[in-house]
Amino acid sequence: MPKRYSTVRGREFGDGLRAAIADAGFSGRAAAERVGWQEAKVSDLVNGKGGATETELALLLGVCRTGAAESRHLLDLFPDTNIKGWWQQHGTRAPIRNRTFVEHMAVANKLVSWHTHMVPDALQTVAYMREVLRASSSVPDDEMEARVAARLEMQKQLRHGLKCAFLLHESALRLRVGSVDTQAEQARHLLRMATRANITIRVLPADSGAHAGLSGPFTQLSFATYEPLVWVEGENFSLIIEEKAAVQGYETIVSSLVRTSLDADQSKAAITDLLRTTEAAG
């Protein structure tokens, strides 16, 4: 079935506006009546079909008594809802909870993630998370628990309906993060996660040498009704890639990494060996 045209910004705008109307206790019809519109106009606006001006959107948000921050966010998104690709700039550090990623992960049916230098957020234990956050030069101490809570909430989305493939370079597993106990528990957690029917963990051995993923970590999300996207995250930015040719380039990288990585059983054995080495060192 063909995927319908949609953009990340358009979906975030539509979902946000739909939530603003619902939070105000209105149906689409009731919201339309409050601003003197036809119900179809609200429906078109929510579903990315336009038909309203920025002033009219502001009026609707005012009637819904939407908070200032959310209103500003939706008004900023409104002119660009049909544009593919999104470079999100976060100031000095990444947000505690990246709304865009979490909301798209919630509706994805497949996740493929490549990591080179540490265990990805989705697979981290709490102790490992805290060590990673503590080592950051941009995360203040008073945000620590909120960031841990946000990562744990995100991990709940590794549900059975989401097929996940995590490709990890051996260096990500061997990086010393925290104590021996922290490192060992993280390895045990990876082995537990790898037993889930919807999760596959593949390890790329360090002695494989140069590989297709040298440009760095990324995550691809695929959907039942939307085209796939690629997510690249930096210290204080997020890059969302949607153009078909660019996404296909990352799919080629994934295919190459899969060919050169250990299979799932071999990867479990490699993690088990690392766990034994870590425990012996303790």
N, C-alpha and C positions, 0 to 999 in steps of 0.2 A: 504494500500500500504506500503511495507517495507521501512523503513528509510535507506537512503544510508549512508555508513560509512564516517564520517567526524569528524574533531576535531575543537575546538575553535581556536587553533593556526593555523591550516591549513586554515580555512576560513579567518582569519585575514591576513595571508600571501597572499592568493590568491586575496582577495579584494584589498590589498595594492599594489600588483604587477600590477594588472589590472588597478588600478587608476594611477600608475606611468607611464604605457605605454600610457594611454589615455591623461594624463596631458602633455606628450611630443608631443602630436598631432599625434601619430602613431596608426595604426591598428596593430593587431597581426602579420599580414603578413609583414607590413613595418618594424616593430621592428625586426622580424626574419631576414629580408634581411640586415638590418644594421649590425647585428652581424654574418651574414653568416650561419644562421640556416635554417632548414625547419620550416615552419609555425606550423607544428604539435608539434614541440619541445616547442615552446612558449605556445601553448595550454595545453600541458601536464604539464608544470611547473605551470601555473596559476591554473590548476584544481587539483593540488596535486598529480600528477602521477609521479613526479620526472623526471629523464631523463637528469638532468643537475648537474654540480658541483657548489660548492660555488664560485669558480673563474669565471665560466661562468655566474652565477647570477650577480656577481659584474660587469662584463663586460656589461651585459644588462642594469643594473641600471645606469652605467656610460654613455652609449649611450643615455639613456632617460634623462640624466642630473638630476636625482633624488637627492633631498637635502641630506646632510650628515646625519642628524638625522633619516630621513625615511629610507635611505639606510642601516644604521646600524641596525635599528629595523628589517627590512626584512631579513637581513643577519643573525641576531641573531635567528629569528624564523625558518629559513630555515631547520636546522638540526632536528628540533623537531616537524615538522608539523604533524606527525602521532601519536604523544603522547597525550593521553587523560589526562585531569587534568592539572591545571596550577595554581601555586602559584606565584602571581605577587607581588614583593616587591617594594615599592614605596619610600624608603628612609625615610625621617622624617615625611612625610605626604602624604595623598592621592593626586593624580593628580587633577587638576582643572576639567578636563573632562576625564573620563575613556573611552577611545576609544573602548575597548573591549565590555564593557557593553552597551554603546550607540548603537554601530553597531549591536549587537545581539538583543537588544530591538527593533530596527527598522524593523527586519525581523521576529520577534516572532509573534505567533498568540494567545498566552495565557501567562499571567503573574500572578503568585500567590506569595504574599509577606507577611511575618510575621514580626511584630515589637513589641518590648516589652517596650521600654523606651522613644520613641518620635515618633511623626508623621513622616512617611517616606518622603524622599526628593520629591517623585513624587506627593505628596499631600500637600506640604507646601506652605503657602502664602509667599510673599516676606518678610514681616515683621518678620514672624516666622523664615525664613531662616537666616536672618541677625542676629537675636538673637542667634541662634544655632552656627553660624560661629563665632560670637563675643565671645562666651563662650569657643571656642576651644583653647587649649593651643598650637596648632601647626600651625594655619592658621594666617599668617601675615595680617595686615590691608590692605596692598596694593593689596592683592588678593581677597578682599571681593567682589567687584563688578564683577570681572571675574567669581568667583564661583557662584554668584547669577545668572548671565547670563547663565552659563552652565546648572544650574539646571532648569531654565525656558525653555531653549531649549530642555532639556530632557523631560520635562513635555508635550511638544507638541506631543510627541509620544504616549500619552494616547489617541490615535485616535480611531475612532469607530470600526476599524477592529481588534483591540487588546483587547481581553477579559481579564479584570483585576479583581482579587479578592484580596482585602487587609484585612488581619486579624490583628487586633490591640488589644493588651492588654489594659484594662482600664487605667492602669498606664501611658501608652503613651499619653492618652488624658488628664489626670489630672496633668501631670508634668507642673509646672508653667514656661512658657517660655515667657519672656517679660512682658509687661503691661497687664492689664485686657483687654484693647481694642485689643491687639495683640492676646490674648488667645481667645477672643470672635469671632474675625474675622476668626481665624483658624477653630473654630467649625462651623461657617456658611459656610466656604469654603468646609469642609468635607460634609456637608449636600447638598450643590450644586453638588459636584462631585458624590454623591451617587444617584442623580437623573438620571445620564447618563445611557443609556441602556447597555453599555459595562462595567460598573464599579459596583462592589459590595463591600461594606464595612461591615465587621462583627467584632463585639466587644466581647472580652472575659472578662467577669466580674471579678473584683479583688477578689470577695468572692468565686470564683470557686476553689481557692486554687492552689495546685501544678498541673502542666499541662505538656503536651508533648513537649512544646516549650521552656522549661527552659534553653536549651543550647544557645539560643539567636536568633537574627534576621537572616533571609535569604530570598532570592528571587529565585523562580523557573521560568525559561523561557521554553516554549514549542514551537515547530516549525512544519510546515507542512511537511518538507522534512528531517529534522535532528532530532536526538535523543534529549530529553530535557537535560537541565543542571541546576545546582544549584549554586547560587552566594552567597558567604559569604564575608562580608566586615569588615575589622578592621580599626584601626587608621591609619596604614601605609602599609596595605597589602590588596590584594583581592585573594580569593580562589575560583577557578572555578572547580566544581565537575562534571565529565562527566561519570564516570563508572556507568553502569546500576544498580548494586546492591546498590551503595551508593545513587544514585538519588532516587531509590525506598524507601530507608530508610526515606528520607525527605518527600516523598509522604505519607508515613504512618503517619508521624508527622502531616502533613496538614490534613489528614482525621480525626485524633483525635481532632485537634484544631477546625475543622468545627463542629464536634459533640458537643463540649462543649461550643461553642460560641453562642451568640444571633443570631437569624436570621436577615436578612437584615432590615426588618421593625422594629424589636425590637432594633436593633443597631441604627437606625435613631432616635428612641425615646430616647435611652440612651444619644446620642449626643445632642439632643434637651434639655434634662433635664440638662445636663452639661452646655450648653450654658445659660440657664436661671439662673443657680446657679452662673455662672461667671458674668453675667450682673448684678445680684442682688448685688454681692460683690463689683461691681464698683460704 
